[in-house]
Every structure is written in structure tokens, then in C-alpha cells.
């Protein structure tokens, strides 16, 4: 059983700088089991690339809502406390009946992090269209999506449809954050990742991992904007922060023509 998170925890976003629109972030919010300074001892640290982006935006003073499926178990409660404590709006998060996803982090011989995952049947990947209805209201000026949740079945297709709905009303950014251990061979996920890249205005660049495991081609033209350069590359949440402020200013200054259609994204006709 799952329930929408509205009314649970905080009822409304807190913080945020004046003049910014809302940035919605979609993807996983999981627990990283990280070394805690003694052999065999691990600390349960809230993580997940999208959740980290949401926290970064909130700390920059940008109103941000996280579209995530967060378990109702003790680890899920730890994740919620971390996010709300940093000013992330969870009014659109789903309180999921499935368990929390785990990423076990160790340090490799070269000093870089190595990951193992416990994700079978966990909360982050079980999206249904009905859980996202209304999440992209007229206050949302940007949508950031990543990373595992956009390639992990069965929910990946639901999040891809969310991207598609956002394209006409919001700046869309995407972080592939490739993890071959979960995603499989590059040829298996290449087409899916490439389709997401072509829908995005901004794509996070991660040279150490993306080109080798999940190579993507930069489109010669942006399908929505007609830009000859295609999506821009970025590695910083500050790009989204600046985008939210610019788009919010444009909305305040815009005077719609009589009879013009609303810019609010429509809900799916038949939730699955």
C-alpha cells in the first residue's frame, strides 16, 4: 500500500529565496551505508543523487520539492527527517509500503568509492502515473531528473512520461549518473538514456563514468527549443537555481494573449 505524502510531515515548503519558482526533483532517495572509521562499521547516511540535488538547491535558497517514493520503514523516516531538516518540500513525496533501497559504499584500492546495491522490490522504482498527477503545477519552473530511477523498471517509463509533460512549461535537466552494476550493459540502456538526453535542456556531465559505461550522443538540434547546440552540460545545482529565477521572472512579466491555453501541465488521462 502506498499513500501520497501530502499532509505527512510538512504541509508546505519552507525557505526559498524571493523571486524563485519551484524546482521539482524526481528520482531516488535511498540510504548509503558508508564506512564509519572502523573496520566493518558502517553509518546509514541518507543519499541518492536526486535527493542530494534537492538538498543542495534548498541550501541555495531555492524552493524545491522532491518527487520520490520514500519508504515508511525506520530508514525511510531517517531520509524524511534529513530532507525536511534541510528545507526540502516532501508534500508530493509518496509514503511507500516497500522497503528502503540500500547502497553499500566501500573505498577501492585507488581511493575511489565502490558501490553494491540492495534494490530488489524496494520503494524507489515502483512508480505509477497516478502518484505524479498534479506534481508539475504552475509554480514549477524546472524539473531535474536522475538517475537510477529513470532506468530501473517498472517505474522508469512513468518518470519518462513526466519528463515529456514538463518540456513545454519548465526547464528540464537530467543526470544519467550511470551505474553499470544496476543498469546493465551500455547497449541495454543506451537508447533509454539517449531519449532522456534529447528531452532535456541541461544534462549533467560526469566524464569519469558516463562516456565509458553509458555513452550518449549530443543531439544536433534540441527537439523542443530548436537550439543548434542541443542541451547544455552542467555539474552544479546552481544552474537549476539560476534557471528557476529566470523563468519565474519571465512568468511574472508575461502577459498572455486572450484565449491562450494554460501552461499548467495536464494530468495523465489514464493513470496506470
Short mmCIF file of the C-alpha atoms (twelve columns), coordinates in Angstrom:
data_MODEL
# 
_entry.id   MODEL 
# 
loop_
_atom_site.group_PDB 
_atom_site.id 
_atom_site.type_symbol 
_atom_site.label_atom_id 
_atom_site.label_alt_id 
_atom_site.label_comp_id 
_atom_site.label_asym_id 
_atom_site.label_seq_id 
_atom_site.Cartn_x 
_atom_site.Cartn_y 
_atom_site.Cartn_z 
_atom_site.pdbx_PDB_model_num 
ATOM 1   C CA . UNK A 1   0.000  0.000  0.000   1 
ATOM 2   C CA . UNK A 2   1.240  3.488  -0.823  1 
ATOM 3   C CA . UNK A 3   -0.106 6.907  0.014   1 
ATOM 4   C CA . UNK A 4   0.713  10.339 -1.313  1 
ATOM 5   C CA . UNK A 5   2.922  12.243 1.106   1 
ATOM 6   C CA . UNK A 6   0.778  15.398 1.136   1 
ATOM 7   C CA . UNK A 7   -0.302 16.141 4.672   1 
ATOM 8   C CA . UNK A 8   2.501  13.974 6.121   1 
ATOM 9   C CA . UNK A 9   5.358  15.844 7.774   1 
ATOM 10  C CA . UNK A 10  5.430  19.386 6.408   1 
ATOM 11  C CA . UNK A 11  2.282  20.785 4.793   1 
ATOM 12  C CA . UNK A 12  4.067  23.467 2.814   1 
ATOM 13  C CA . UNK A 13  7.595  24.250 1.618   1 
ATOM 14  C CA . UNK A 14  9.809  26.358 3.822   1 
ATOM 15  C CA . UNK A 15  12.646 28.672 2.923   1 
ATOM 16  C CA . UNK A 16  13.382 29.690 -0.640  1 
ATOM 17  C CA . UNK A 17  14.611 32.974 -1.977  1 
ATOM 18  C CA . UNK A 18  12.235 35.640 -3.181  1 
ATOM 19  C CA . UNK A 19  11.788 35.647 -6.946  1 
ATOM 20  C CA . UNK A 20  12.431 31.927 -7.467  1 
ATOM 21  C CA . UNK A 21  9.998  29.473 -8.941  1 
ATOM 22  C CA . UNK A 22  9.776  25.921 -7.638  1 
ATOM 23  C CA . UNK A 23  12.256 23.301 -8.840  1 
ATOM 24  C CA . UNK A 24  10.862 19.761 -8.813  1 
ATOM 25  C CA . UNK A 25  13.413 16.960 -8.462  1 
ATOM 26  C CA . UNK A 26  12.404 13.403 -9.404  1 
ATOM 27  C CA . UNK A 27  14.260 10.216 -8.562  1 
ATOM 28  C CA . UNK A 28  15.563 8.043  -5.776  1 
ATOM 29  C CA . UNK A 29  16.054 8.828  -2.094  1 
ATOM 30  C CA . UNK A 30  17.900 5.932  -0.511  1 
ATOM 31  C CA . UNK A 31  20.329 5.051  2.266   1 
ATOM 32  C CA . UNK A 32  24.077 4.915  1.707   1 
ATOM 33  C CA . UNK A 33  25.850 2.571  4.103   1 
ATOM 34  C CA . UNK A 34  29.229 4.303  4.318   1 
ATOM 35  C CA . UNK A 35  32.407 3.361  6.240   1 
ATOM 36  C CA . UNK A 36  32.298 4.900  9.716   1 
ATOM 37  C CA . UNK A 37  36.004 4.926  10.578  1 
ATOM 38  C CA . UNK A 38  36.392 1.406  11.936  1 
ATOM 39  C CA . UNK A 39  36.715 -1.861 10.028  1 
ATOM 40  C CA . UNK A 40  33.280 -3.382 9.484   1 
ATOM 41  C CA . UNK A 41  31.404 -0.391 10.903  1 
ATOM 42  C CA . UNK A 42  29.003 1.487  8.606   1 
ATOM 43  C CA . UNK A 43  26.886 4.611  9.019   1 
ATOM 44  C CA . UNK A 44  23.397 4.869  7.482   1 
ATOM 45  C CA . UNK A 45  23.542 8.161  5.579   1 
ATOM 46  C CA . UNK A 46  20.591 9.486  3.543   1 
ATOM 47  C CA . UNK A 47  21.561 9.766  -0.097  1 
ATOM 48  C CA . UNK A 48  20.610 9.198  -3.692  1 
ATOM 49  C CA . UNK A 49  21.770 11.608 -6.378  1 
ATOM 50  C CA . UNK A 50  18.352 13.309 -6.864  1 
ATOM 51  C CA . UNK A 51  17.831 13.692 -3.114  1 
ATOM 52  C CA . UNK A 52  21.290 15.261 -2.843  1 
ATOM 53  C CA . UNK A 53  20.436 17.718 -5.618  1 
ATOM 54  C CA . UNK A 54  17.238 18.683 -3.793  1 
ATOM 55  C CA . UNK A 55  19.184 19.327 -0.594  1 
ATOM 56  C CA . UNK A 56  21.740 21.399 -2.495  1 
ATOM 57  C CA . UNK A 57  19.033 23.544 -4.076  1 
ATOM 58  C CA . UNK A 58  17.292 24.072 -0.736  1 
ATOM 59  C CA . UNK A 59  20.583 25.181 0.811   1 
ATOM 60  C CA . UNK A 60  20.960 27.673 -2.041  1 
ATOM 61  C CA . UNK A 61  17.593 29.144 -1.044  1 
ATOM 62  C CA . UNK A 62  15.610 27.735 -3.982  1 
ATOM 63  C CA . UNK A 63  12.092 26.386 -3.302  1 
ATOM 64  C CA . UNK A 64  12.393 22.694 -4.139  1 
ATOM 65  C CA . UNK A 65  10.023 19.733 -3.977  1 
ATOM 66  C CA . UNK A 66  11.196 16.140 -4.167  1 
ATOM 67  C CA . UNK A 67  9.163  13.662 -6.196  1 
ATOM 68  C CA . UNK A 68  10.336 10.443 -4.589  1 
ATOM 69  C CA . UNK A 69  8.912  7.224  -3.188  1 
ATOM 70  C CA . UNK A 70  10.172 7.097  0.384   1 
ATOM 71  C CA . UNK A 71  9.575  4.009  2.493   1 
ATOM 72  C CA . UNK A 72  7.641  4.135  5.748   1 
ATOM 73  C CA . UNK A 73  10.252 1.958  7.491   1 
ATOM 74  C CA . UNK A 74  12.839 3.310  10.010  1 
ATOM 75  C CA . UNK A 75  15.367 4.076  7.277   1 
ATOM 76  C CA . UNK A 76  12.697 5.899  5.278   1 
ATOM 77  C CA . UNK A 77  11.884 8.003  8.332   1 
ATOM 78  C CA . UNK A 78  15.578 8.851  8.608   1 
ATOM 79  C CA . UNK A 79  15.550 10.005 4.963   1 
ATOM 80  C CA . UNK A 80  12.452 12.165 5.534   1 
ATOM 81  C CA . UNK A 81  13.967 13.791 8.625   1 
ATOM 82  C CA . UNK A 82  17.153 14.612 6.701   1 
ATOM 83  C CA . UNK A 83  15.277 16.136 3.769   1 
ATOM 84  C CA . UNK A 84  12.774 18.171 5.758   1 
ATOM 85  C CA . UNK A 85  15.549 19.322 8.076   1 
ATOM 86  C CA . UNK A 86  17.289 20.810 5.046   1 
ATOM 87  C CA . UNK A 87  14.166 22.592 3.783   1 
ATOM 88  C CA . UNK A 88  13.108 20.178 1.011   1 
ATOM 89  C CA . UNK A 89  9.338  20.075 0.421   1 
ATOM 90  C CA . UNK A 90  8.044  16.494 0.682   1 
ATOM 91  C CA . UNK A 91  4.381  17.328 0.179   1 
ATOM 92  C CA . UNK A 92  4.478  15.443 -3.155  1 
ATOM 93  C CA . UNK A 93  6.602  12.515 -1.960  1 
ATOM 94  C CA . UNK A 94  4.937  9.111  -1.779  1 
ATOM 95  C CA . UNK A 95  4.871  7.233  1.518   1 
ATOM 96  C CA . UNK A 96  5.687  3.803  0.120   1 
ATOM 97  C CA . UNK A 97  4.943  0.399  1.558   1 
ATOM 98  C CA . UNK A 98  8.062  -1.174 0.025   1 
ATOM 99  C CA . UNK A 99  11.405 -1.139 1.914   1 
ATOM 100 C CA . UNK A 100 14.163 1.449  1.549   1 
ATOM 101 C CA . UNK A 101 16.819 0.929  -1.130  1 
ATOM 102 C CA . UNK A 102 20.377 0.468  0.158   1 
ATOM 103 C CA . UNK A 103 23.686 1.410  -1.449  1 
ATOM 104 C CA . UNK A 104 26.720 -0.094 0.293   1 
ATOM 105 C CA . UNK A 105 29.745 2.130  -0.222  1 
ATOM 106 C CA . UNK A 106 33.337 0.974  0.180   1 
ATOM 107 C CA . UNK A 107 36.653 2.525  -0.803  1 
ATOM 108 C CA . UNK A 108 38.503 0.888  -3.685  1 
ATOM 109 C CA . UNK A 109 42.276 0.371  -3.962  1 
ATOM 110 C CA . UNK A 110 42.639 3.657  -5.837  1 
ATOM 111 C CA . UNK A 111 40.687 5.569  -3.186  1 
ATOM 112 C CA . UNK A 112 37.522 5.953  -5.271  1 
ATOM 113 C CA . UNK A 113 34.121 4.812  -3.976  1 
ATOM 114 C CA . UNK A 114 32.759 1.405  -4.971  1 
ATOM 115 C CA . UNK A 115 29.078 0.526  -4.713  1 
ATOM 116 C CA . UNK A 116 26.978 -2.533 -4.041  1 
ATOM 117 C CA . UNK A 117 23.189 -2.305 -4.005  1 
ATOM 118 C CA . UNK A 118 20.171 -3.902 -2.341  1 
ATOM 119 C CA . UNK A 119 17.307 -2.732 -4.539  1 
ATOM 120 C CA . UNK A 120 15.132 -5.730 -5.396  1 
ATOM 121 C CA . UNK A 121 11.479 -4.742 -4.897  1 
ATOM 122 C CA . UNK A 122 12.360 -1.562 -2.998  1 
ATOM 123 C CA . UNK A 123 10.411 1.682  -2.874  1 
ATOM 124 C CA . UNK A 124 12.237 3.887  -5.372  1 
ATOM 125 C CA . UNK A 125 11.359 2.021  -8.573  1 
ATOM 126 C CA . UNK A 126 7.637  1.258  -8.165  1 
ATOM 127 C CA . UNK A 127 6.187  4.469  -9.659  1 
ATOM 128 C CA . UNK A 128 2.645  4.634  -11.012 1 
ATOM 129 C CA . UNK A 129 1.310  7.508  -13.117 1 
ATOM 130 C CA . UNK A 130 -1.393 8.294  -10.565 1 
ATOM 131 C CA . UNK A 131 1.259  9.100  -7.948  1 
ATOM 132 C CA . UNK A 132 2.543  12.041 -10.013 1 
ATOM 133 C CA . UNK A 133 -0.742 13.646 -11.070 1 
ATOM 134 C CA . UNK A 134 -0.605 17.379 -10.322 1 
ATOM 135 C CA . UNK A 135 3.031  17.361 -9.249  1 
ATOM 136 C CA . UNK A 136 4.023  19.776 -12.037 1 
ATOM 137 C CA . UNK A 137 1.684  22.624 -11.177 1 
ATOM 138 C CA . UNK A 138 2.060  26.182 -12.451 1 
ATOM 139 C CA . UNK A 139 4.578  27.047 -9.717  1 
ATOM 140 C CA . UNK A 140 7.140  24.583 -11.111 1 
ATOM 141 C CA . UNK A 141 9.655  26.276 -13.404 1 
ATOM 142 C CA . UNK A 142 12.248 23.485 -13.625 1 
ATOM 143 C CA . UNK A 143 12.323 19.700 -13.371 1 
ATOM 144 C CA . UNK A 144 15.509 17.783 -12.606 1 
ATOM 145 C CA . UNK A 145 15.559 14.021 -13.023 1 
ATOM 146 C CA . UNK A 146 18.029 11.278 -12.240 1 
ATOM 147 C CA . UNK A 147 19.461 8.791  -12.080 1 
ATOM 148 C CA . UNK A 148 18.787 5.130  -11.333 1 
ATOM 149 C CA . UNK A 149 15.044 5.698  -11.049 1 
ATOM 150 C CA . UNK A 150 14.910 6.724  -14.724 1 
ATOM 151 C CA . UNK A 151 16.343 3.378  -15.876 1 
ATOM 152 C CA . UNK A 152 15.055 0.907  -13.262 1 
ATOM 153 C CA . UNK A 153 11.805 -0.945 -14.075 1 
ATOM 154 C CA . UNK A 154 8.924  -0.826 -13.562 1 
ATOM 155 C CA . UNK A 155 8.813  2.911  -12.739 1 
ATOM 156 C CA . UNK A 156 11.282 4.224  -15.328 1 
ATOM 157 C CA . UNK A 157 8.611  4.591  -18.024 1 
ATOM 158 C CA . UNK A 158 6.409  6.593  -15.629 1 
ATOM 159 C CA . UNK A 159 9.227  9.076  -14.984 1 
ATOM 160 C CA . UNK A 160 9.997  9.336  -18.701 1 
ATOM 161 C CA . UNK A 161 6.386  10.393 -19.248 1 
ATOM 162 C CA . UNK A 162 6.808  13.008 -16.500 1 
ATOM 163 C CA . UNK A 163 9.776  14.420 -18.436 1 
ATOM 164 C CA . UNK A 164 7.684  14.586 -21.578 1 
ATOM 165 C CA . UNK A 165 4.888  16.502 -19.833 1 
ATOM 166 C CA . UNK A 166 7.337  19.005 -18.342 1 
ATOM 167 C CA . UNK A 167 9.021  20.007 -21.594 1 
ATOM 168 C CA . UNK A 168 6.603  22.753 -22.642 1 
ATOM 169 C CA . UNK A 169 6.404  24.534 -19.291 1 
ATOM 170 C CA . UNK A 170 9.688  24.018 -17.436 1 
ATOM 171 C CA . UNK A 171 13.440 23.838 -17.848 1 
ATOM 172 C CA . UNK A 172 14.289 20.120 -17.831 1 
ATOM 173 C CA . UNK A 173 17.626 18.758 -16.638 1 
ATOM 174 C CA . UNK A 174 18.881 15.182 -16.473 1 
ATOM 175 C CA . UNK A 175 21.712 13.376 -14.681 1 
ATOM 176 C CA . UNK A 176 22.440 9.893  -16.128 1 
ATOM 177 C CA . UNK A 177 24.807 9.049  -13.218 1 
ATOM 178 C CA . UNK A 178 25.480 5.678  -14.810 1 
ATOM 179 C CA . UNK A 179 25.803 2.632  -12.555 1 
ATOM 180 C CA . UNK A 180 26.518 -0.434 -14.743 1 
ATOM 181 C CA . UNK A 181 26.114 -2.776 -11.761 1 
ATOM 182 C CA . UNK A 182 22.392 -1.964 -11.782 1 
ATOM 183 C CA . UNK A 183 21.720 -0.654 -15.270 1 
ATOM 184 C CA . UNK A 184 23.394 -3.495 -17.115 1 
ATOM 185 C CA . UNK A 185 25.499 -3.283 -20.258 1 
ATOM 186 C CA . UNK A 186 25.605 0.116  -22.031 1 
ATOM 187 C CA . UNK A 187 23.862 -1.280 -25.099 1 
ATOM 188 C CA . UNK A 188 20.907 -2.275 -22.914 1 
ATOM 189 C CA . UNK A 189 20.188 1.202  -21.572 1 
ATOM 190 C CA . UNK A 190 21.757 3.408  -24.244 1 
ATOM 191 C CA . UNK A 191 18.522 4.093  -26.148 1 
ATOM 192 C CA . UNK A 192 16.609 4.939  -22.970 1 
ATOM 193 C CA . UNK A 193 19.290 7.331  -21.732 1 
ATOM 194 C CA . UNK A 194 19.642 8.895  -25.169 1 
ATOM 195 C CA . UNK A 195 15.884 9.547  -25.306 1 
ATOM 196 C CA . UNK A 196 16.049 11.293 -21.926 1 
ATOM 197 C CA . UNK A 197 19.017 13.380 -23.041 1 
ATOM 198 C CA . UNK A 198 17.112 14.594 -26.103 1 
ATOM 199 C CA . UNK A 199 14.215 15.709 -23.872 1 
ATOM 200 C CA . UNK A 200 16.474 17.708 -21.549 1 
ATOM 201 C CA . UNK A 201 17.658 21.319 -21.723 1 
ATOM 202 C CA . UNK A 202 20.577 20.657 -19.363 1 
ATOM 203 C CA . UNK A 203 22.483 17.378 -18.975 1 
ATOM 204 C CA . UNK A 204 24.897 16.774 -16.135 1 
ATOM 205 C CA . UNK A 205 28.332 15.811 -17.373 1 
ATOM 206 C CA . UNK A 206 30.193 13.095 -15.479 1 
ATOM 207 C CA . UNK A 207 33.288 12.306 -17.578 1 
ATOM 208 C CA . UNK A 208 34.642 9.664  -15.213 1 
ATOM 209 C CA . UNK A 209 31.633 7.373  -15.558 1 
ATOM 210 C CA . UNK A 210 29.223 8.336  -18.340 1 
ATOM 211 C CA . UNK A 211 31.273 8.050  -21.539 1 
ATOM 212 C CA . UNK A 212 32.581 4.558  -20.770 1 
ATOM 213 C CA . UNK A 213 29.511 2.838  -19.345 1 
ATOM 214 C CA . UNK A 214 26.578 4.721  -20.836 1 
ATOM 215 C CA . UNK A 215 27.762 6.699  -23.854 1 
ATOM 216 C CA . UNK A 216 25.255 9.190  -25.204 1 
ATOM 217 C CA . UNK A 217 25.239 11.375 -28.288 1 
ATOM 218 C CA . UNK A 218 24.576 15.064 -28.035 1 
ATOM 219 C CA . UNK A 219 21.717 15.860 -30.437 1 
ATOM 220 C CA . UNK A 220 22.498 18.262 -33.249 1 
ATOM 221 C CA . UNK A 221 19.276 20.158 -32.543 1 
ATOM 222 C CA . UNK A 222 17.168 20.494 -29.422 1 
ATOM 223 C CA . UNK A 223 13.761 18.982 -30.328 1 
ATOM 224 C CA . UNK A 224 11.814 21.490 -28.229 1 
ATOM 225 C CA . UNK A 225 13.799 24.696 -28.372 1 
ATOM 226 C CA . UNK A 226 15.278 24.419 -31.850 1 
ATOM 227 C CA . UNK A 227 18.700 25.317 -30.494 1 
ATOM 228 C CA . UNK A 228 21.544 24.190 -32.770 1 
ATOM 229 C CA . UNK A 229 23.648 23.382 -29.700 1 
ATOM 230 C CA . UNK A 230 21.283 20.902 -28.066 1 
ATOM 231 C CA . UNK A 231 21.216 20.520 -24.292 1 
ATOM 232 C CA . UNK A 232 23.824 22.268 -22.207 1 
ATOM 233 C CA . UNK A 233 26.148 20.333 -19.896 1 
ATOM 234 C CA . UNK A 234 26.441 21.146 -16.217 1 
ATOM 235 C CA . UNK A 235 27.714 19.684 -12.962 1 
ATOM 236 C CA . UNK A 236 26.188 22.134 -10.481 1 
ATOM 237 C CA . UNK A 237 22.769 22.624 -8.807  1 
ATOM 238 C CA . UNK A 238 23.415 26.371 -9.145  1 
ATOM 239 C CA . UNK A 239 22.500 26.084 -12.842 1 
ATOM 240 C CA . UNK A 240 18.999 24.981 -11.836 1 
ATOM 241 C CA . UNK A 241 18.842 27.694 -9.178  1 
ATOM 242 C CA . UNK A 242 19.602 30.382 -11.758 1 
ATOM 243 C CA . UNK A 243 17.145 28.828 -14.221 1 
ATOM 244 C CA . UNK A 244 14.316 28.843 -11.660 1 
ATOM 245 C CA . UNK A 245 14.834 32.552 -11.005 1 
ATOM 246 C CA . UNK A 246 14.974 33.456 -14.706 1 
ATOM 247 C CA . UNK A 247 11.847 31.509 -15.584 1 
ATOM 248 C CA . UNK A 248 9.961  32.895 -12.569 1 
ATOM 249 C CA . UNK A 249 10.796 36.439 -13.710 1 
ATOM 250 C CA . UNK A 250 9.614  35.677 -17.242 1 
ATOM 251 C CA . UNK A 251 6.314  34.346 -15.924 1 
ATOM 252 C CA . UNK A 252 5.702  37.468 -13.861 1 
ATOM 253 C CA . UNK A 253 6.396  39.691 -16.868 1 
ATOM 254 C CA . UNK A 254 4.447  37.650 -19.432 1 
ATOM 255 C CA . UNK A 255 1.015  38.910 -20.496 1 
ATOM 256 C CA . UNK A 256 -0.889 36.017 -22.143 1 
ATOM 257 C CA . UNK A 257 -2.978 36.671 -25.217 1 
ATOM 258 C CA . UNK A 258 -6.719 36.365 -24.853 1 
ATOM 259 C CA . UNK A 259 -7.779 32.802 -25.317 1 
ATOM 260 C CA . UNK A 260 -4.296 31.420 -24.824 1 
ATOM 261 C CA . UNK A 261 -4.020 27.965 -23.259 1 
ATOM 262 C CA . UNK A 262 -2.935 27.485 -19.689 1 
ATOM 263 C CA . UNK A 263 0.692  26.499 -19.210 1 
ATOM 264 C CA . UNK A 264 -0.207 24.066 -16.424 1 
ATOM 265 C CA . UNK A 265 0.760  20.506 -17.477 1 
ATOM 266 C CA . UNK A 266 -2.195 18.225 -17.954 1 
ATOM 267 C CA . UNK A 267 -2.640 15.131 -15.810 1 
ATOM 268 C CA . UNK A 268 -2.350 11.698 -17.423 1 
ATOM 269 C CA . UNK A 269 -5.656 10.639 -18.970 1 
ATOM 270 C CA . UNK A 270 -5.488 7.060  -17.711 1 
ATOM 271 C CA . UNK A 271 -3.243 6.526  -14.671 1 
ATOM 272 C CA . UNK A 272 -1.715 3.054  -14.624 1 
# 
